[in-house]
């Protein structure tokens, strides 16, 4: 019986998710995703760090190592939602939230067109903004986006279509 128990423990240890390798491979992309969602670098880094810390603490509960990255992405999106909710409640009583002022260096690097797209993207509803960011920034498939957002793949496709149409209208493009 002890031999079986050790074998099961070894099997569990092998199946555990290697959060460090996910961190090494995807940290920068996840920080960029969070940056687009929350608007400032420090908060984006905090959100991603918290998502990885929670994932690491609960790595023994993750059953499917193949879905660990989708889980971390979901945690990052949920963290961004929480930050934006807190900001909304704080600024409901104060001056409305304005995106951070772009530095001269950032504005020069991004260019006016790209900045306009980011500003228009911020005006979209949350689900459309998230779906478009996951598709065109992280280049995820419909199924990966669906897993990350917790919705169906067909909902992802319709959300992206609506988001692109709204983004086109906001940017004044003819289609």
CNS distance restraints for C-alpha pairs under 8 A (distance, minus, plus):
assign (resid   1 and name CA) (resid   5 and name CA) 6.34 0.50 0.50
assign (resid   2 and name CA) (resid   6 and name CA) 6.19 0.50 0.50
assign (resid   3 and name CA) (resid   7 and name CA) 6.15 0.50 0.50
assign (resid   4 and name CA) (resid   8 and name CA) 6.08 0.50 0.50
assign (resid   5 and name CA) (resid   9 and name CA) 6.15 0.50 0.50
assign (resid   6 and name CA) (resid  10 and name CA) 6.07 0.50 0.50
assign (resid   7 and name CA) (resid  11 and name CA) 6.10 0.50 0.50
assign (resid   8 and name CA) (resid  12 and name CA) 6.13 0.50 0.50
assign (resid   9 and name CA) (resid  13 and name CA) 6.12 0.50 0.50
assign (resid  10 and name CA) (resid  14 and name CA) 6.22 0.50 0.50
assign (resid  11 and name CA) (resid  15 and name CA) 6.24 0.50 0.50
assign (resid  12 and name CA) (resid  16 and name CA) 6.24 0.50 0.50
assign (resid  15 and name CA) (resid  65 and name CA) 6.93 0.50 0.50
assign (resid  16 and name CA) (resid  59 and name CA) 6.58 0.50 0.50
assign (resid  16 and name CA) (resid  60 and name CA) 6.14 0.50 0.50
assign (resid  16 and name CA) (resid  62 and name CA) 7.41 0.50 0.50
assign (resid  16 and name CA) (resid  63 and name CA) 7.97 0.50 0.50
assign (resid  16 and name CA) (resid  65 and name CA) 6.83 0.50 0.50
assign (resid  17 and name CA) (resid  59 and name CA) 6.02 0.50 0.50
assign (resid  17 and name CA) (resid  60 and name CA) 7.64 0.50 0.50
assign (resid  17 and name CA) (resid  62 and name CA) 7.17 0.50 0.50
assign (resid  17 and name CA) (resid  65 and name CA) 5.21 0.50 0.50
assign (resid  17 and name CA) (resid  68 and name CA) 6.95 0.50 0.50
assign (resid  18 and name CA) (resid  22 and name CA) 6.69 0.50 0.50
assign (resid  19 and name CA) (resid  23 and name CA) 6.03 0.50 0.50
assign (resid  19 and name CA) (resid  52 and name CA) 7.41 0.50 0.50
assign (resid  19 and name CA) (resid  55 and name CA) 7.31 0.50 0.50
assign (resid  19 and name CA) (resid  56 and name CA) 6.00 0.50 0.50
assign (resid  19 and name CA) (resid  59 and name CA) 7.57 0.50 0.50
assign (resid  20 and name CA) (resid  24 and name CA) 6.14 0.50 0.50
assign (resid  21 and name CA) (resid  25 and name CA) 6.14 0.50 0.50
assign (resid  22 and name CA) (resid  26 and name CA) 5.82 0.50 0.50
assign (resid  22 and name CA) (resid  27 and name CA) 7.52 0.50 0.50
assign (resid  22 and name CA) (resid  69 and name CA) 6.85 0.50 0.50
assign (resid  23 and name CA) (resid  27 and name CA) 5.00 0.50 0.50
assign (resid  23 and name CA) (resid  52 and name CA) 7.32 0.50 0.50
assign (resid  26 and name CA) (resid  30 and name CA) 6.12 0.50 0.50
assign (resid  27 and name CA) (resid  31 and name CA) 6.14 0.50 0.50
assign (resid  27 and name CA) (resid  48 and name CA) 7.52 0.50 0.50
assign (resid  28 and name CA) (resid  32 and name CA) 6.25 0.50 0.50
assign (resid  29 and name CA) (resid  33 and name CA) 6.19 0.50 0.50
assign (resid  29 and name CA) (resid 138 and name CA) 7.16 0.50 0.50
assign (resid  30 and name CA) (resid  34 and name CA) 6.16 0.50 0.50
assign (resid  30 and name CA) (resid  48 and name CA) 6.62 0.50 0.50
assign (resid  30 and name CA) (resid  73 and name CA) 7.12 0.50 0.50
assign (resid  30 and name CA) (resid  76 and name CA) 7.32 0.50 0.50
assign (resid  31 and name CA) (resid  35 and name CA) 5.97 0.50 0.50
assign (resid  31 and name CA) (resid  41 and name CA) 7.85 0.50 0.50
assign (resid  31 and name CA) (resid  44 and name CA) 5.61 0.50 0.50
assign (resid  31 and name CA) (resid  45 and name CA) 5.67 0.50 0.50
assign (resid  31 and name CA) (resid  48 and name CA) 6.06 0.50 0.50
assign (resid  32 and name CA) (resid  36 and name CA) 6.28 0.50 0.50
assign (resid  32 and name CA) (resid  44 and name CA) 7.53 0.50 0.50
assign (resid  33 and name CA) (resid  37 and name CA) 6.42 0.50 0.50
assign (resid  33 and name CA) (resid 133 and name CA) 7.09 0.50 0.50
assign (resid  33 and name CA) (resid 134 and name CA) 7.68 0.50 0.50
assign (resid  33 and name CA) (resid 137 and name CA) 7.53 0.50 0.50
assign (resid  33 and name CA) (resid 138 and name CA) 7.69 0.50 0.50
assign (resid  34 and name CA) (resid  38 and name CA) 5.97 0.50 0.50
assign (resid  34 and name CA) (resid  39 and name CA) 7.82 0.50 0.50
assign (resid  34 and name CA) (resid  44 and name CA) 4.78 0.50 0.50
assign (resid  34 and name CA) (resid  45 and name CA) 7.61 0.50 0.50
assign (resid  34 and name CA) (resid  47 and name CA) 7.16 0.50 0.50
assign (resid  34 and name CA) (resid  48 and name CA) 7.25 0.50 0.50
assign (resid  34 and name CA) (resid  76 and name CA) 6.82 0.50 0.50
assign (resid  34 and name CA) (resid  77 and name CA) 7.19 0.50 0.50
assign (resid  34 and name CA) (resid  80 and name CA) 6.38 0.50 0.50
assign (resid  35 and name CA) (resid  39 and name CA) 5.14 0.50 0.50
assign (resid  35 and name CA) (resid  40 and name CA) 5.65 0.50 0.50
assign (resid  35 and name CA) (resid  41 and name CA) 5.72 0.50 0.50
assign (resid  35 and name CA) (resid  43 and name CA) 7.66 0.50 0.50
assign (resid  35 and name CA) (resid  44 and name CA) 4.94 0.50 0.50
assign (resid  35 and name CA) (resid  45 and name CA) 7.95 0.50 0.50
assign (resid  36 and name CA) (resid 118 and name CA) 7.69 0.50 0.50
assign (resid  36 and name CA) (resid 133 and name CA) 7.80 0.50 0.50
assign (resid  37 and name CA) (resid  80 and name CA) 6.40 0.50 0.50
assign (resid  37 and name CA) (resid 122 and name CA) 7.66 0.50 0.50
assign (resid  37 and name CA) (resid 129 and name CA) 7.97 0.50 0.50
assign (resid  37 and name CA) (resid 130 and name CA) 7.59 0.50 0.50
assign (resid  38 and name CA) (resid  43 and name CA) 7.09 0.50 0.50
assign (resid  38 and name CA) (resid  44 and name CA) 6.51 0.50 0.50
assign (resid  38 and name CA) (resid  80 and name CA) 6.12 0.50 0.50
assign (resid  38 and name CA) (resid  83 and name CA) 7.27 0.50 0.50
assign (resid  38 and name CA) (resid  84 and name CA) 6.70 0.50 0.50
assign (resid  39 and name CA) (resid  44 and name CA) 7.66 0.50 0.50
assign (resid  39 and name CA) (resid  99 and name CA) 6.25 0.50 0.50
assign (resid  39 and name CA) (resid 100 and name CA) 6.54 0.50 0.50
assign (resid  40 and name CA) (resid  44 and name CA) 6.23 0.50 0.50
assign (resid  40 and name CA) (resid 100 and name CA) 6.71 0.50 0.50
assign (resid  41 and name CA) (resid  45 and name CA) 6.14 0.50 0.50
assign (resid  42 and name CA) (resid  46 and name CA) 6.24 0.50 0.50
assign (resid  43 and name CA) (resid  47 and name CA) 6.13 0.50 0.50
assign (resid  44 and name CA) (resid  48 and name CA) 6.31 0.50 0.50
assign (resid  44 and name CA) (resid  80 and name CA) 7.72 0.50 0.50
assign (resid  45 and name CA) (resid  49 and name CA) 6.00 0.50 0.50
assign (resid  46 and name CA) (resid  50 and name CA) 6.05 0.50 0.50
assign (resid  47 and name CA) (resid  51 and name CA) 6.20 0.50 0.50
assign (resid  47 and name CA) (resid  76 and name CA) 6.18 0.50 0.50
assign (resid  47 and name CA) (resid  79 and name CA) 5.60 0.50 0.50
assign (resid  47 and name CA) (resid  80 and name CA) 6.60 0.50 0.50
assign (resid  48 and name CA) (resid  52 and name CA) 6.23 0.50 0.50
assign (resid  48 and name CA) (resid  76 and name CA) 5.68 0.50 0.50
assign (resid  48 and name CA) (resid  79 and name CA) 7.89 0.50 0.50
assign (resid  49 and name CA) (resid  53 and name CA) 6.06 0.50 0.50
assign (resid  50 and name CA) (resid  54 and name CA) 6.11 0.50 0.50
assign (resid  51 and name CA) (resid  55 and name CA) 6.10 0.50 0.50
assign (resid  51 and name CA) (resid  72 and name CA) 6.32 0.50 0.50
assign (resid  51 and name CA) (resid  75 and name CA) 5.39 0.50 0.50
assign (resid  51 and name CA) (resid  76 and name CA) 5.68 0.50 0.50
assign (resid  51 and name CA) (resid  79 and name CA) 7.26 0.50 0.50
assign (resid  52 and name CA) (resid  56 and name CA) 5.95 0.50 0.50
assign (resid  52 and name CA) (resid  72 and name CA) 6.81 0.50 0.50
assign (resid  53 and name CA) (resid  57 and name CA) 6.16 0.50 0.50
assign (resid  54 and name CA) (resid  58 and name CA) 6.21 0.50 0.50
assign (resid  55 and name CA) (resid  59 and name CA) 5.65 0.50 0.50
assign (resid  55 and name CA) (resid  72 and name CA) 6.87 0.50 0.50
assign (resid  58 and name CA) (resid  62 and name CA) 7.00 0.50 0.50
assign (resid  62 and name CA) (resid  68 and name CA) 7.29 0.50 0.50
assign (resid  64 and name CA) (resid  68 and name CA) 6.84 0.50 0.50
assign (resid  67 and name CA) (resid  71 and name CA) 6.23 0.50 0.50
assign (resid  68 and name CA) (resid  72 and name CA) 6.25 0.50 0.50
assign (resid  69 and name CA) (resid  73 and name CA) 6.15 0.50 0.50
assign (resid  70 and name CA) (resid  74 and name CA) 6.11 0.50 0.50
assign (resid  70 and name CA) (resid 144 and name CA) 7.00 0.50 0.50
assign (resid  70 and name CA) (resid 147 and name CA) 6.25 0.50 0.50
assign (resid  70 and name CA) (resid 148 and name CA) 5.06 0.50 0.50
assign (resid  71 and name CA) (resid  75 and name CA) 6.17 0.50 0.50
assign (resid  71 and name CA) (resid 148 and name CA) 6.62 0.50 0.50
assign (resid  72 and name CA) (resid  76 and name CA) 6.18 0.50 0.50
assign (resid  73 and name CA) (resid  77 and name CA) 6.23 0.50 0.50
assign (resid  73 and name CA) (resid 148 and name CA) 5.93 0.50 0.50
assign (resid  74 and name CA) (resid  78 and name CA) 6.03 0.50 0.50
assign (resid  74 and name CA) (resid 148 and name CA) 4.82 0.50 0.50
assign (resid  74 and name CA) (resid 149 and name CA) 6.19 0.50 0.50
assign (resid  75 and name CA) (resid  79 and name CA) 6.03 0.50 0.50
assign (resid  76 and name CA) (resid  80 and name CA) 6.19 0.50 0.50
assign (resid  77 and name CA) (resid  81 and name CA) 6.18 0.50 0.50
assign (resid  77 and name CA) (resid 130 and name CA) 7.93 0.50 0.50
assign (resid  77 and name CA) (resid 149 and name CA) 7.92 0.50 0.50
assign (resid  78 and name CA) (resid  82 and name CA) 6.22 0.50 0.50
assign (resid  79 and name CA) (resid  83 and name CA) 6.28 0.50 0.50
assign (resid  80 and name CA) (resid  84 and name CA) 6.16 0.50 0.50
assign (resid  81 and name CA) (resid  85 and name CA) 6.05 0.50 0.50
assign (resid  82 and name CA) (resid  86 and name CA) 6.18 0.50 0.50
assign (resid  83 and name CA) (resid  87 and name CA) 6.19 0.50 0.50
assign (resid  84 and name CA) (resid  88 and name CA) 6.05 0.50 0.50
assign (resid  85 and name CA) (resid  89 and name CA) 6.34 0.50 0.50
assign (resid  86 and name CA) (resid  90 and name CA) 6.23 0.50 0.50
assign (resid  87 and name CA) (resid  91 and name CA) 5.94 0.50 0.50
assign (resid  87 and name CA) (resid  97 and name CA) 7.58 0.50 0.50
assign (resid  88 and name CA) (resid  92 and name CA) 5.82 0.50 0.50
assign (resid  88 and name CA) (resid  97 and name CA) 7.57 0.50 0.50
assign (resid  89 and name CA) (resid  93 and name CA) 7.33 0.50 0.50
assign (resid  90 and name CA) (resid  94 and name CA) 6.80 0.50 0.50
assign (resid  91 and name CA) (resid  95 and name CA) 5.78 0.50 0.50
assign (resid  91 and name CA) (resid  96 and name CA) 5.44 0.50 0.50
assign (resid  91 and name CA) (resid  97 and name CA) 6.13 0.50 0.50
assign (resid  92 and name CA) (resid  96 and name CA) 6.77 0.50 0.50
assign (resid 102 and name CA) (resid 106 and name CA) 6.01 0.50 0.50
assign (resid 102 and name CA) (resid 107 and name CA) 5.89 0.50 0.50
assign (resid 103 and name CA) (resid 107 and name CA) 6.04 0.50 0.50
assign (resid 104 and name CA) (resid 108 and name CA) 6.08 0.50 0.50
assign (resid 105 and name CA) (resid 109 and name CA) 6.19 0.50 0.50
assign (resid 106 and name CA) (resid 110 and name CA) 5.91 0.50 0.50
assign (resid 107 and name CA) (resid 111 and name CA) 5.74 0.50 0.50
assign (resid 107 and name CA) (resid 112 and name CA) 7.24 0.50 0.50
assign (resid 107 and name CA) (resid 115 and name CA) 7.51 0.50 0.50
assign (resid 110 and name CA) (resid 114 and name CA) 5.74 0.50 0.50
assign (resid 110 and name CA) (resid 115 and name CA) 6.23 0.50 0.50
assign (resid 111 and name CA) (resid 115 and name CA) 6.21 0.50 0.50
assign (resid 112 and name CA) (resid 116 and name CA) 6.01 0.50 0.50
assign (resid 113 and name CA) (resid 117 and name CA) 6.36 0.50 0.50
assign (resid 114 and name CA) (resid 118 and name CA) 6.29 0.50 0.50
assign (resid 115 and name CA) (resid 119 and name CA) 6.15 0.50 0.50
assign (resid 116 and name CA) (resid 120 and name CA) 6.07 0.50 0.50
assign (resid 116 and name CA) (resid 171 and name CA) 7.60 0.50 0.50
assign (resid 117 and name CA) (resid 121 and name CA) 5.93 0.50 0.50
assign (resid 117 and name CA) (resid 167 and name CA) 7.86 0.50 0.50
assign (resid 117 and name CA) (resid 171 and name CA) 7.25 0.50 0.50
assign (resid 118 and name CA) (resid 122 and name CA) 6.26 0.50 0.50
assign (resid 119 and name CA) (resid 123 and name CA) 6.73 0.50 0.50
assign (resid 120 and name CA) (resid 124 and name CA) 6.91 0.50 0.50
assign (resid 120 and name CA) (resid 167 and name CA) 6.39 0.50 0.50
assign (resid 120 and name CA) (resid 170 and name CA) 6.15 0.50 0.50
assign (resid 120 and name CA) (resid 171 and name CA) 6.99 0.50 0.50
assign (resid 121 and name CA) (resid 129 and name CA) 6.08 0.50 0.50
assign (resid 121 and name CA) (resid 167 and name CA) 6.67 0.50 0.50
assign (resid 122 and name CA) (resid 129 and name CA) 6.95 0.50 0.50
assign (resid 124 and name CA) (resid 128 and name CA) 6.29 0.50 0.50
assign (resid 124 and name CA) (resid 129 and name CA) 5.68 0.50 0.50
assign (resid 124 and name CA) (resid 163 and name CA) 7.13 0.50 0.50
assign (resid 124 and name CA) (resid 166 and name CA) 7.35 0.50 0.50
assign (resid 124 and name CA) (resid 167 and name CA) 7.44 0.50 0.50
assign (resid 125 and name CA) (resid 129 and name CA) 6.13 0.50 0.50
assign (resid 126 and name CA) (resid 130 and name CA) 6.09 0.50 0.50
assign (resid 127 and name CA) (resid 131 and name CA) 6.09 0.50 0.50
assign (resid 127 and name CA) (resid 159 and name CA) 7.32 0.50 0.50
assign (resid 128 and name CA) (resid 132 and name CA) 6.06 0.50 0.50
assign (resid 128 and name CA) (resid 159 and name CA) 5.62 0.50 0.50
assign (resid 128 and name CA) (resid 160 and name CA) 6.21 0.50 0.50
assign (resid 128 and name CA) (resid 162 and name CA) 7.36 0.50 0.50
assign (resid 128 and name CA) (resid 163 and name CA) 5.03 0.50 0.50
assign (resid 129 and name CA) (resid 133 and name CA) 6.06 0.50 0.50
assign (resid 129 and name CA) (resid 163 and name CA) 7.08 0.50 0.50
assign (resid 130 and name CA) (resid 134 and name CA) 6.10 0.50 0.50
assign (resid 131 and name CA) (resid 135 and name CA) 6.09 0.50 0.50
assign (resid 131 and name CA) (resid 145 and name CA) 6.83 0.50 0.50
assign (resid 131 and name CA) (resid 156 and name CA) 6.70 0.50 0.50
assign (resid 131 and name CA) (resid 159 and name CA) 6.92 0.50 0.50
assign (resid 131 and name CA) (resid 160 and name CA) 6.03 0.50 0.50
assign (resid 132 and name CA) (resid 136 and name CA) 5.87 0.50 0.50
assign (resid 132 and name CA) (resid 137 and name CA) 7.61 0.50 0.50
assign (resid 132 and name CA) (resid 160 and name CA) 5.85 0.50 0.50
assign (resid 132 and name CA) (resid 163 and name CA) 6.92 0.50 0.50
assign (resid 132 and name CA) (resid 164 and name CA) 7.69 0.50 0.50
assign (resid 133 and name CA) (resid 137 and name CA) 5.09 0.50 0.50
assign (resid 133 and name CA) (resid 138 and name CA) 6.88 0.50 0.50
assign (resid 134 and name CA) (resid 138 and name CA) 5.05 0.50 0.50
assign (resid 134 and name CA) (resid 139 and name CA) 6.38 0.50 0.50
assign (resid 134 and name CA) (resid 140 and name CA) 5.96 0.50 0.50
assign (resid 134 and name CA) (resid 145 and name CA) 6.44 0.50 0.50
assign (resid 135 and name CA) (resid 139 and name CA) 4.73 0.50 0.50
assign (resid 135 and name CA) (resid 140 and name CA) 5.03 0.50 0.50
assign (resid 135 and name CA) (resid 141 and name CA) 6.81 0.50 0.50
assign (resid 135 and name CA) (resid 142 and name CA) 7.75 0.50 0.50
assign (resid 135 and name CA) (resid 145 and name CA) 7.23 0.50 0.50
assign (resid 136 and name CA) (resid 140 and name CA) 7.58 0.50 0.50
assign (resid 140 and name CA) (resid 144 and name CA) 5.80 0.50 0.50
assign (resid 140 and name CA) (resid 145 and name CA) 6.15 0.50 0.50
assign (resid 141 and name CA) (resid 145 and name CA) 6.20 0.50 0.50
assign (resid 142 and name CA) (resid 146 and name CA) 6.07 0.50 0.50
assign (resid 142 and name CA) (resid 153 and name CA) 5.44 0.50 0.50
assign (resid 142 and name CA) (resid 154 and name CA) 7.99 0.50 0.50
assign (resid 142 and name CA) (resid 156 and name CA) 6.25 0.50 0.50
assign (resid 142 and name CA) (resid 157 and name CA) 6.87 0.50 0.50
assign (resid 143 and name CA) (resid 147 and name CA) 6.11 0.50 0.50
assign (resid 143 and name CA) (resid 152 and name CA) 7.79 0.50 0.50
assign (resid 143 and name CA) (resid 153 and name CA) 5.44 0.50 0.50
assign (resid 144 and name CA) (resid 148 and name CA) 6.14 0.50 0.50
assign (resid 145 and name CA) (resid 149 and name CA) 6.00 0.50 0.50
assign (resid 145 and name CA) (resid 153 and name CA) 7.57 0.50 0.50
assign (resid 145 and name CA) (resid 156 and name CA) 6.98 0.50 0.50
assign (resid 146 and name CA) (resid 150 and name CA) 5.53 0.50 0.50
assign (resid 146 and name CA) (resid 151 and name CA) 4.90 0.50 0.50
assign (resid 146 and name CA) (resid 152 and name CA) 5.34 0.50 0.50
assign (resid 146 and name CA) (resid 153 and name CA) 5.22 0.50 0.50
assign (resid 146 and name CA) (resid 155 and name CA) 7.95 0.50 0.50
assign (resid 146 and name CA) (resid 156 and name CA) 6.21 0.50 0.50
assign (resid 147 and name CA) (resid 151 and name CA) 6.81 0.50 0.50
assign (resid 147 and name CA) (resid 152 and name CA) 7.89 0.50 0.50
assign (resid 151 and name CA) (resid 155 and name CA) 6.54 0.50 0.50
assign (resid 151 and name CA) (resid 156 and name CA) 7.10 0.50 0.50
assign (resid 152 and name CA) (resid 156 and name CA) 6.40 0.50 0.50
assign (resid 153 and name CA) (resid 157 and name CA) 6.45 0.50 0.50
assign (resid 154 and name CA) (resid 158 and name CA) 6.37 0.50 0.50
assign (resid 155 and name CA) (resid 159 and name CA) 5.92 0.50 0.50
assign (resid 156 and name CA) (resid 160 and name CA) 6.08 0.50 0.50
assign (resid 157 and name CA) (resid 161 and name CA) 6.21 0.50 0.50
assign (resid 158 and name CA) (resid 162 and name CA) 6.16 0.50 0.50
assign (resid 159 and name CA) (resid 163 and name CA) 5.97 0.50 0.50
assign (resid 160 and name CA) (resid 164 and name CA) 6.02 0.50 0.50
assign (resid 161 and name CA) (resid 165 and name CA) 6.26 0.50 0.50
assign (resid 162 and name CA) (resid 166 and name CA) 6.14 0.50 0.50
assign (resid 163 and name CA) (resid 167 and name CA) 5.97 0.50 0.50
assign (resid 164 and name CA) (resid 168 and name CA) 6.02 0.50 0.50
assign (resid 165 and name CA) (resid 169 and name CA) 6.29 0.50 0.50
assign (resid 166 and name CA) (resid 170 and name CA) 6.13 0.50 0.50
assign (resid 167 and name CA) (resid 171 and name CA) 6.16 0.50 0.50
assign (resid 168 and name CA) (resid 172 and name CA) 6.04 0.50 0.50
assign (resid 168 and name CA) (resid 173 and name CA) 5.15 0.50 0.50
assign (resid 168 and name CA) (resid 174 and name CA) 7.46 0.50 0.50
assign (resid 168 and name CA) (resid 175 and name CA) 7.90 0.50 0.50
assign (resid 169 and name CA) (resid 173 and name CA) 6.08 0.50 0.50
assign (resid 169 and name CA) (resid 174 and name CA) 7.87 0.50 0.50
